[in-house]
Amino acid sequence: MKRYLFLLLPLFFNNPIGAQREQKNRGNKELSEKIFGWSLLQPSSGNINGKKYTTPGRSYTSDQLDLANIFIDWIKKTYIPVGGLPQFGKYALPDCKTNCPYVPNGVGVSFQMWKPCYTNTGTKIIRAQPSSHEDIQIYSNYLPGATSADSWINNSNQYIFTLYYTPTLKLISAIDQKTIQPKLDLIANFLELKNNYFIYLTAGGEQINVILTPLSKIPLHQLTKAEVLDIGTEAIQRALVSKDITDWQYREYTEAIAFLKEKHKNTLTQPAYITSEQLTIYSFNKDPDLFEQKQPNKFMFPVYKFDTFVYSDSKKTTPVWLNISFPYYDPNKANSKTVIKEIYNSMVQNFNYQYVYDYYYNPETIKNKPYTLRNPNIQETNLKNYQKLY
């Protein structure tokens, strides 16, 4: 018995009775209903630091990089953080260091409102664990919802992707579009926009995207079946040269492409729709046929690339288009978060979309006029529902 007593004694001394235990996510419920404001803004992130950026092979003017600062100013004037620990990152797109995708130049900012909690001593507010956040994003020339083809198909001179929307950002399925249209119409009624714009949803309907542009559609080129098959042939050749596929796989895929060309010879010039959300070298088979919809596949995805002019115009200060993204709030949804509710309220009721549109596309109409909230009284009323953190 003495031996066992000796072994157990250190356990009691290391965990004395009455010692304080670590509390996970202490105070999260309380903090989720508090006004944080911008005083607790966390250190910024991103690949833009002043006039410097880390995207190789790209060039951005000082005016382009300054777009991120302009966006930050607009968001700070529009939204007061409630229920979230704020942080932002400034980014030049594409955000990469090697093997960068051939996407248009873009600049913008991502705001994260992190789920908060107190440290165990209650003296500091930190991110709750597991960490999660709700986002507000503003980017030039960025298209949410696009799914990139694989790295054998895409390279430094080519960017192919699918998007379950038409170039006018209507869902491919007319039935699906009809289902969500009332939700989009409700959002549009709040925005008070006179000029051209598009609204669509991503992230399973959880994220709202508002596109501002003078264009009548997003500048996309839908590939034909022939173009998709030719791109596949080139990608399979690259994969063989880099020894990422075997000779046997190479023969299998090239035979499948030849089979598909013969099978679809009368429709090769038609726009391509494929059964998979991502186009890869593994998409090319005799069966299943990537161009044929079969059960249980519900969706067919158009294959796109950006129009050529987008790449040159994206190097200018004025965006080809501007995307503003924020979470959708459904008051009838169980466990709806206050942080989402207040982001949504601010972005649909107070963000000045018309001013932002005119700032880039009708600058003479807002000359010498500062950015202002559309409904400052609504913001003031909404914030009265919460207590300030300090």
C-alpha positions as CSV (number, residue, x, y, z in Angstrom):
1,M,0.0,0.0,0.0
2,K,2.8,2.4,0.8
3,R,4.1,2.0,-2.8
4,Y,0.7,2.9,-4.3
5,L,0.3,5.9,-1.9
6,F,3.7,7.2,-3.0
7,L,2.7,7.0,-6.7
8,L,-0.6,8.8,-6.1
9,L,0.6,11.6,-4.0
10,P,2.0,13.7,-6.9
11,L,-1.4,13.6,-8.6
12,F,-3.0,15.3,-5.6
13,F,-0.3,17.9,-5.3
14,N,-0.4,18.7,-9.0
15,N,-4.2,19.1,-8.9
16,P,-5.0,20.6,-5.5
17,I,-8.6,20.5,-4.4
18,G,-10.3,23.8,-5.3
19,A,-7.8,24.7,-8.1
20,Q,-9.3,26.8,-10.9
21,R,-10.0,24.8,-14.1
22,E,-9.6,26.1,-17.6
23,Q,-13.0,27.1,-18.9
24,K,-13.5,26.6,-22.6
25,N,-14.9,29.6,-24.5
26,R,-15.6,31.5,-21.3
27,G,-18.2,34.3,-21.8
28,N,-19.0,33.5,-25.4
29,K,-22.7,33.7,-25.0
30,E,-22.5,37.1,-23.2
31,L,-20.0,38.5,-25.8
32,S,-22.1,37.4,-28.7
33,E,-24.6,40.1,-27.8
34,K,-22.1,43.0,-27.1
35,I,-21.0,45.9,-29.3
36,F,-17.3,45.5,-29.9
37,G,-16.8,48.5,-32.1
38,W,-13.4,48.9,-33.9
39,S,-11.3,49.5,-30.8
40,L,-10.6,45.8,-30.5
41,L,-9.5,45.4,-34.1
42,Q,-7.0,42.6,-34.3
43,P,-3.6,43.0,-36.2
44,S,-4.2,43.0,-39.9
45,S,-3.3,40.2,-42.3
46,G,-3.0,39.9,-46.1
47,N,-0.3,40.2,-48.7
48,I,-0.4,44.0,-49.1
49,N,1.8,45.9,-46.7
50,G,1.8,49.6,-47.6
51,K,2.8,49.8,-51.2
52,K,4.3,46.4,-51.2
53,Y,2.7,43.1,-52.1
54,T,3.9,39.5,-52.4
55,T,2.1,38.2,-55.6
56,P,5.0,37.2,-58.0
57,G,4.8,38.1,-61.6
58,R,2.1,40.7,-61.2
59,S,2.2,44.5,-61.1
60,Y,-0.2,46.8,-59.3
61,T,-0.2,50.6,-59.3
62,S,-0.3,52.6,-56.1
63,D,-3.8,53.6,-56.9
64,Q,-4.8,50.0,-57.3
65,L,-3.3,49.0,-54.0
66,D,-5.0,52.0,-52.3
67,L,-8.4,50.5,-53.3
68,A,-8.1,48.3,-50.2
69,N,-7.8,51.3,-47.9
70,I,-10.8,52.9,-49.5
71,F,-12.9,49.7,-49.0
72,I,-11.8,49.6,-45.3
73,D,-13.0,53.2,-44.8
74,W,-16.4,52.4,-46.3
75,I,-16.9,49.3,-44.2
76,K,-15.9,51.0,-41.0
77,K,-18.4,53.8,-41.6
78,T,-21.1,51.3,-42.5
79,Y,-20.8,48.6,-39.9
80,I,-20.2,48.6,-36.1
81,P,-19.0,45.1,-35.0
82,V,-21.5,43.3,-32.8
83,G,-20.8,39.9,-31.4
84,G,-17.5,39.4,-33.2
85,L,-13.9,40.2,-32.7
86,P,-12.9,42.2,-35.8
87,Q,-9.9,41.7,-38.1
88,F,-9.2,42.6,-41.7
89,G,-6.7,41.5,-44.4
90,K,-5.7,43.5,-47.5
91,Y,-5.1,41.4,-50.5
92,A,-3.8,41.7,-54.1
93,L,-5.2,38.8,-56.2
94,P,-4.2,36.2,-56.9
95,D,-3.1,35.5,-53.3
96,C,-0.2,33.1,-54.0
97,K,3.6,32.8,-54.0
98,T,4.1,30.0,-56.5
99,N,2.0,28.4,-59.3
100,C,-0.3,31.4,-59.4
101,P,-3.6,30.9,-61.3
102,Y,-4.1,33.0,-64.4
103,V,-6.9,35.1,-63.0
104,P,-7.5,38.8,-63.5
105,N,-5.7,41.3,-61.3
106,G,-7.8,42.2,-58.2
107,V,-7.4,44.1,-55.0
108,G,-9.6,44.1,-52.0
109,V,-10.2,43.5,-48.3
110,S,-11.7,40.7,-46.2
111,F,-13.2,41.5,-42.8
112,Q,-13.5,38.6,-40.4
113,M,-15.7,38.8,-37.3
114,W,-14.3,36.1,-35.1
115,K,-16.3,34.2,-32.5
116,P,-15.1,35.7,-29.2
117,C,-14.5,34.5,-25.6
118,Y,-12.6,35.6,-22.6
119,T,-9.3,34.2,-21.4
120,N,-9.6,32.1,-18.2
121,T,-8.6,35.2,-16.2
122,G,-11.3,37.3,-17.8
123,T,-8.8,40.1,-18.6
124,K,-8.6,39.7,-22.4
125,I,-10.9,38.8,-25.3
126,I,-9.6,36.2,-27.7
127,R,-10.9,33.9,-30.5
128,A,-13.2,31.1,-29.2
129,Q,-12.2,27.5,-30.2
130,P,-12.7,26.0,-32.6
131,S,-12.3,29.3,-34.3
132,S,-14.9,30.5,-36.7
133,H,-15.8,33.9,-38.3
134,E,-18.3,35.7,-40.5
135,D,-17.0,37.7,-43.4
136,I,-17.5,40.9,-45.3
137,Q,-15.5,41.1,-48.5
138,I,-15.0,43.8,-51.2
139,Y,-12.8,42.9,-54.2
140,S,-12.2,44.2,-57.6
141,N,-12.5,41.7,-60.5
142,Y,-13.1,38.7,-58.3
143,L,-15.9,36.2,-59.0
144,P,-17.1,34.2,-56.0
145,G,-18.5,30.7,-56.7
146,A,-16.1,29.8,-59.5
147,T,-14.6,26.3,-59.2
148,S,-11.1,26.1,-60.8
149,A,-10.1,23.3,-63.1
150,D,-7.2,21.2,-61.9
151,S,-3.6,22.2,-62.2
152,W,-3.0,20.1,-65.3
153,I,-5.7,22.1,-67.2
154,N,-5.0,25.5,-65.6
155,N,-1.5,27.0,-65.9
156,S,0.2,30.4,-66.0
157,N,-1.5,31.2,-69.3
158,Q,-4.9,29.6,-68.9
159,Y,-7.7,29.7,-66.4
160,I,-10.7,27.4,-66.9
161,F,-13.5,27.1,-64.4
162,T,-17.2,26.2,-63.8
163,L,-19.8,28.4,-62.3
164,Y,-23.4,27.3,-61.8
165,Y,-24.6,30.6,-63.2
166,T,-25.1,32.3,-66.6
167,P,-23.0,35.4,-67.4
168,T,-26.0,37.5,-66.1
169,L,-25.7,35.5,-62.8
170,K,-28.9,33.6,-63.1
171,L,-28.8,30.0,-61.9
172,I,-28.5,27.5,-64.7
173,S,-31.7,25.8,-63.6
174,A,-34.7,28.1,-64.3
175,I,-36.6,26.2,-61.6
176,D,-33.9,26.8,-59.0
177,Q,-33.7,30.5,-60.1
178,K,-37.5,30.8,-59.6
179,T,-37.2,29.4,-56.1
180,I,-34.6,31.9,-54.9
181,Q,-35.8,34.9,-56.8
182,P,-38.1,36.2,-54.1
183,K,-35.1,36.2,-51.7
184,L,-33.0,38.1,-54.2
185,D,-35.8,40.6,-54.9
186,L,-36.1,41.3,-51.2
187,I,-32.4,42.1,-51.0
188,A,-32.5,44.2,-54.1
189,N,-35.3,46.4,-52.7
190,F,-33.1,47.4,-49.9
191,L,-30.0,48.3,-51.9
192,E,-31.5,51.5,-53.6
193,L,-29.4,51.1,-56.7
194,K,-30.3,52.9,-59.9
195,N,-27.6,51.5,-62.1
196,N,-26.6,48.1,-63.4
197,Y,-25.9,45.4,-60.8
198,F,-26.2,41.7,-60.2
199,I,-27.1,39.8,-57.0
200,Y,-26.4,36.1,-56.6
201,L,-25.8,33.6,-53.8
202,T,-22.9,31.3,-53.0
203,A,-21.8,29.0,-50.2
204,G,-25.1,27.0,-50.4
205,G,-27.2,30.2,-50.2
206,E,-25.4,31.5,-47.1
207,Q,-23.4,34.3,-48.8
208,I,-24.8,37.3,-50.7
209,N,-22.7,38.7,-53.6
210,V,-23.5,42.1,-55.1
211,I,-21.7,42.8,-58.3
212,L,-21.4,46.5,-59.4
213,T,-20.4,47.0,-63.1
214,P,-21.5,49.1,-66.1
215,L,-21.4,46.0,-68.2
216,S,-24.6,44.1,-69.1
217,K,-23.1,40.8,-68.1
218,I,-20.0,39.3,-66.5
219,P,-17.4,39.0,-69.3
220,L,-17.3,35.2,-69.6
221,H,-16.8,33.0,-72.6
222,Q,-18.5,29.6,-72.4
223,L,-16.4,26.9,-73.9
224,T,-17.7,24.5,-76.5
225,K,-17.5,20.8,-76.3
226,A,-14.7,20.8,-78.8
227,E,-12.7,23.4,-76.8
228,V,-13.1,21.3,-73.6
229,L,-11.9,18.2,-75.4
230,D,-8.9,20.0,-77.0
231,I,-8.0,21.5,-73.6
232,G,-8.2,18.0,-72.1
233,T,-5.9,16.6,-74.7
234,E,-3.3,19.3,-73.9
235,A,-3.6,18.8,-70.2
236,I,-3.2,15.0,-70.5
237,Q,0.0,15.6,-72.5
238,R,1.4,17.9,-69.8
239,A,0.6,15.4,-67.1
240,L,2.4,12.6,-69.0
241,V,5.5,14.8,-69.5
242,S,5.6,15.7,-65.8
243,K,5.2,12.0,-65.1
244,D,2.0,12.5,-63.1
245,I,0.2,9.8,-65.0
246,T,1.4,6.5,-66.5
247,D,1.6,5.6,-70.2
248,W,-1.4,3.4,-69.6
249,Q,-3.5,6.2,-68.2
250,Y,-2.4,8.5,-71.0
251,R,-3.6,6.0,-73.6
252,E,-6.9,5.5,-71.7
253,Y,-7.7,9.2,-71.6
254,T,-6.6,10.0,-75.1
255,E,-8.7,7.1,-76.4
256,A,-11.7,8.4,-74.3
257,I,-11.3,11.9,-75.8
258,A,-11.2,10.4,-79.4
259,F,-14.4,8.4,-78.5
260,L,-16.1,11.5,-77.2
261,K,-15.2,13.6,-80.2
262,E,-16.8,11.0,-82.5
263,K,-19.8,10.5,-80.3
264,H,-20.6,14.2,-80.1
265,K,-19.3,15.2,-83.6
266,N,-22.7,16.8,-84.5
267,T,-22.7,19.0,-81.4
268,L,-19.1,19.9,-80.8
269,T,-19.7,23.6,-81.5
270,Q,-22.4,23.7,-78.8
271,P,-21.7,25.3,-75.4
272,A,-20.3,22.7,-73.0
273,Y,-22.0,21.6,-69.8
274,I,-20.4,18.9,-67.7
275,T,-21.6,16.7,-64.9
276,S,-18.8,17.5,-62.4
277,E,-18.3,20.8,-60.6
278,Q,-14.5,20.6,-61.3
279,L,-13.0,19.8,-64.7
280,T,-10.0,17.6,-64.3
281,I,-8.0,15.2,-66.5
282,Y,-10.0,12.4,-64.8
283,S,-13.2,13.8,-66.2
284,F,-12.5,12.3,-69.7
285,N,-13.9,8.8,-69.8
286,K,-16.0,6.8,-72.3
287,D,-18.5,6.1,-69.5
288,P,-19.6,8.1,-67.7
289,D,-19.7,10.7,-70.4
290,L,-18.9,14.1,-68.9
291,F,-21.4,15.8,-71.3
292,E,-24.4,13.6,-70.5
293,Q,-26.6,14.1,-67.5
294,K,-27.5,10.9,-65.8
295,Q,-29.0,10.1,-62.4
296,P,-28.2,10.8,-59.7
297,N,-26.5,13.9,-61.2
298,K,-28.9,16.8,-60.7
299,F,-26.6,19.6,-62.0
300,M,-24.8,20.3,-65.2
301,F,-22.1,23.0,-65.0
302,P,-21.1,25.4,-67.8
303,V,-17.4,25.6,-68.5
304,Y,-16.0,29.2,-68.7
305,K,-13.0,31.4,-69.1
306,F,-12.8,35.1,-68.8
307,D,-13.0,37.3,-71.9
308,T,-9.6,38.4,-73.1
309,F,-10.1,42.1,-72.4
310,V,-10.6,41.4,-68.7
311,Y,-6.9,40.7,-68.2
312,S,-5.8,44.0,-69.6
313,D,-8.6,46.1,-68.1
314,S,-8.0,44.5,-64.7
315,K,-4.6,46.3,-64.6
316,K,-6.4,49.7,-64.5
317,T,-7.5,51.5,-61.4
318,T,-11.2,51.3,-62.2
319,P,-12.5,47.8,-61.6
320,V,-14.1,45.9,-64.5
321,W,-16.5,44.9,-61.8
322,L,-16.7,45.1,-58.0
323,N,-17.9,42.4,-55.8
324,I,-19.3,43.1,-52.3
325,S,-20.0,39.9,-50.3
326,F,-21.6,39.3,-46.9
327,P,-23.6,36.6,-45.1
328,Y,-27.3,36.1,-45.6
329,Y,-29.5,36.3,-42.5
330,D,-32.7,34.3,-42.1
331,P,-34.6,35.3,-39.0
332,N,-36.6,32.0,-39.2
333,K,-33.5,29.9,-39.1
334,A,-32.7,28.1,-35.9
335,N,-29.7,29.4,-34.0
336,S,-29.3,32.5,-36.2
337,K,-26.3,34.4,-34.9
338,T,-26.4,38.0,-33.8
339,V,-23.1,38.7,-35.6
340,I,-24.7,37.6,-38.9
341,K,-27.8,39.6,-38.3
342,E,-26.0,42.9,-37.7
343,I,-23.6,42.4,-40.6
344,Y,-26.7,41.7,-42.8
345,N,-28.6,44.7,-41.5
346,S,-25.7,47.0,-42.0
347,M,-24.9,45.8,-45.6
348,V,-28.5,45.9,-46.8
349,Q,-29.7,49.0,-45.0
350,N,-26.7,51.2,-44.7
351,F,-24.0,50.4,-47.2
352,N,-24.1,53.1,-49.9
353,Y,-24.1,51.0,-53.1
354,Q,-25.1,53.9,-55.3
355,Y,-22.2,56.0,-54.0
356,V,-19.7,53.2,-54.6
357,Y,-21.0,52.6,-58.1
358,D,-20.8,56.3,-58.9
359,Y,-17.3,56.5,-57.3
360,Y,-15.9,54.3,-60.1
361,Y,-18.4,54.6,-63.0
362,N,-20.0,58.0,-62.7
363,P,-17.4,60.0,-60.7
364,E,-18.7,63.4,-61.7
365,T,-21.9,62.8,-59.9
366,I,-20.2,62.5,-56.5
367,K,-17.4,65.0,-56.9
368,N,-16.4,66.5,-53.6
369,K,-19.0,64.4,-51.8
370,P,-17.9,62.0,-49.0
371,Y,-19.2,58.5,-48.4
372,T,-22.3,58.6,-46.1
373,L,-24.7,56.0,-44.7
374,R,-28.0,55.6,-46.4
375,N,-30.0,55.2,-43.2
376,P,-28.0,56.4,-40.2
377,N,-31.1,56.4,-38.0
378,I,-31.6,52.7,-38.6
379,Q,-28.1,51.9,-37.5
380,E,-28.6,54.0,-34.4
381,T,-31.8,52.2,-33.6
382,N,-30.3,48.7,-34.2
383,L,-27.4,49.4,-31.9
384,K,-29.7,50.3,-29.0
385,N,-30.6,46.6,-28.8
386,Y,-27.1,45.9,-27.4
387,Q,-24.7,47.0,-24.7
388,K,-21.3,48.3,-25.4
389,L,-18.5,46.0,-24.3
390,Y,-16.7,48.8,-22.4
